[in-house]
Amino acid sequence: MANTIHLKVATADRLLVDSEVSAVECPCTTGYIGVLPGHAPLVSTLGLGTLTYTPAGAGSQKNVTVTSGFIQVLDNSVRVLADSAEII
C-alpha cells in the first residue's frame, strides 16, 4: 500500500489541484467523507463545502471550496469534478 494518494480537483474549464497527498476530506451530499491511501473504490455526488487535503510530506492542510459535482476514488487516486471550485 502506498503512503500517498493522487488528487485532482477540476472544473469544466480548469484544473485547480494535481498533487500527491496523504489525506483528503470532501463534502458529499450525505456528509463529509475522508479518504486515506488504500481507500475502497467509491463514486459520490459532491455537496457544497470545503475540500481539505494534506500534501505529501510535511505540508500543512490546504482548502478548496467546491459546489456540486462528483468525486471518484479508484486505484489510490481521487478525482473531483466540481461545478465550481476556488482555492482558499
Wavefront OBJ file of the C-alpha trace (Angstrom):
o trace
v 0.000 0.000 0.000
v 1.337 3.430 -0.927
v 1.578 6.271 1.575
v 0.026 8.836 -0.771
v -2.997 9.366 -2.978
v -3.045 11.293 -6.247
v -5.613 14.123 -6.026
v -7.069 16.017 -8.983
v -9.648 18.750 -8.473
v -11.084 20.297 -11.622
v -13.984 22.261 -13.034
v -15.130 22.152 -16.646
v -12.665 24.903 -17.575
v -9.616 24.482 -15.304
v -7.521 22.160 -13.175
v -7.075 23.510 -9.638
v -5.163 20.711 -7.879
v -2.965 17.946 -9.323
v -0.874 16.666 -6.426
v 0.236 13.740 -4.291
v -1.458 13.958 -0.892
v -1.626 11.931 2.300
v -5.324 12.538 3.079
v -8.467 14.127 1.630
v -11.707 15.197 3.314
v -14.508 16.013 0.910
v -18.085 17.307 1.263
v -20.623 14.952 -0.285
v -24.391 15.307 -0.387
v -24.711 12.838 2.515
v -21.914 14.344 4.631
v -18.141 14.630 4.647
v -16.007 11.637 3.688
v -12.356 11.042 4.489
v -10.052 9.299 2.040
v -6.714 7.764 3.017
v -4.305 5.658 0.941
v -5.812 2.273 0.083
v -9.427 3.506 0.261
v -12.056 1.280 -1.356
v -13.434 2.373 -4.760
v -16.173 4.978 -4.437
v -18.295 7.316 -6.555
v -20.402 10.008 -4.889
v -22.020 13.355 -5.557
v -20.411 16.489 -4.144
v -22.139 18.820 -1.783
v -21.354 22.438 -1.021
v -18.409 22.870 1.326
v -14.664 22.854 1.790
v -12.473 20.057 0.457
v -9.407 19.751 2.690
v -6.223 17.904 1.730
v -2.789 17.357 3.213
v 0.081 17.490 0.697
v 2.527 14.577 0.824
v 5.470 15.126 3.135
v 5.358 17.748 5.851
v 2.913 20.128 4.170
v 0.138 21.897 6.027
v -3.502 21.388 5.112
v -4.892 23.199 2.083
v -8.516 24.018 1.276
v -10.678 24.265 -1.827
v -14.311 25.400 -1.757
v -16.410 23.181 -4.025
v -20.012 23.048 -5.143
v -21.980 20.239 -6.703
v -20.288 17.701 -8.938
v -18.759 14.273 -8.467
v -15.933 12.513 -6.626
v -14.351 9.236 -7.719
v -11.927 7.198 -5.621
v -10.190 4.447 -7.596
v -6.720 2.877 -7.650
v -5.241 5.181 -4.998
v -6.406 8.335 -6.753
v -9.148 10.838 -6.033
v -10.748 12.759 -8.886
v -13.111 15.614 -8.112
v -15.101 17.300 -10.878
v -16.947 20.272 -9.415
v -19.414 22.681 -10.988
v -17.363 25.435 -9.365
v -14.282 25.458 -7.149
v -11.910 28.027 -5.658
v -8.664 27.604 -3.732
v -8.949 29.341 -0.366
l 1 2 3 4 5 6 7 8 9 10 11 12 13 14 15 16 17 18 19 20 21 22 23 24 25 26 27 28 29 30 31 32 33 34 35 36 37 38 39 40 41 42 43 44 45 46 47 48 49 50 51 52 53 54 55 56 57 58 59 60 61 62 63 64 65 66 67 68 69 70 71 72 73 74 75 76 77 78 79 80 81 82 83 84 85 86 87 88
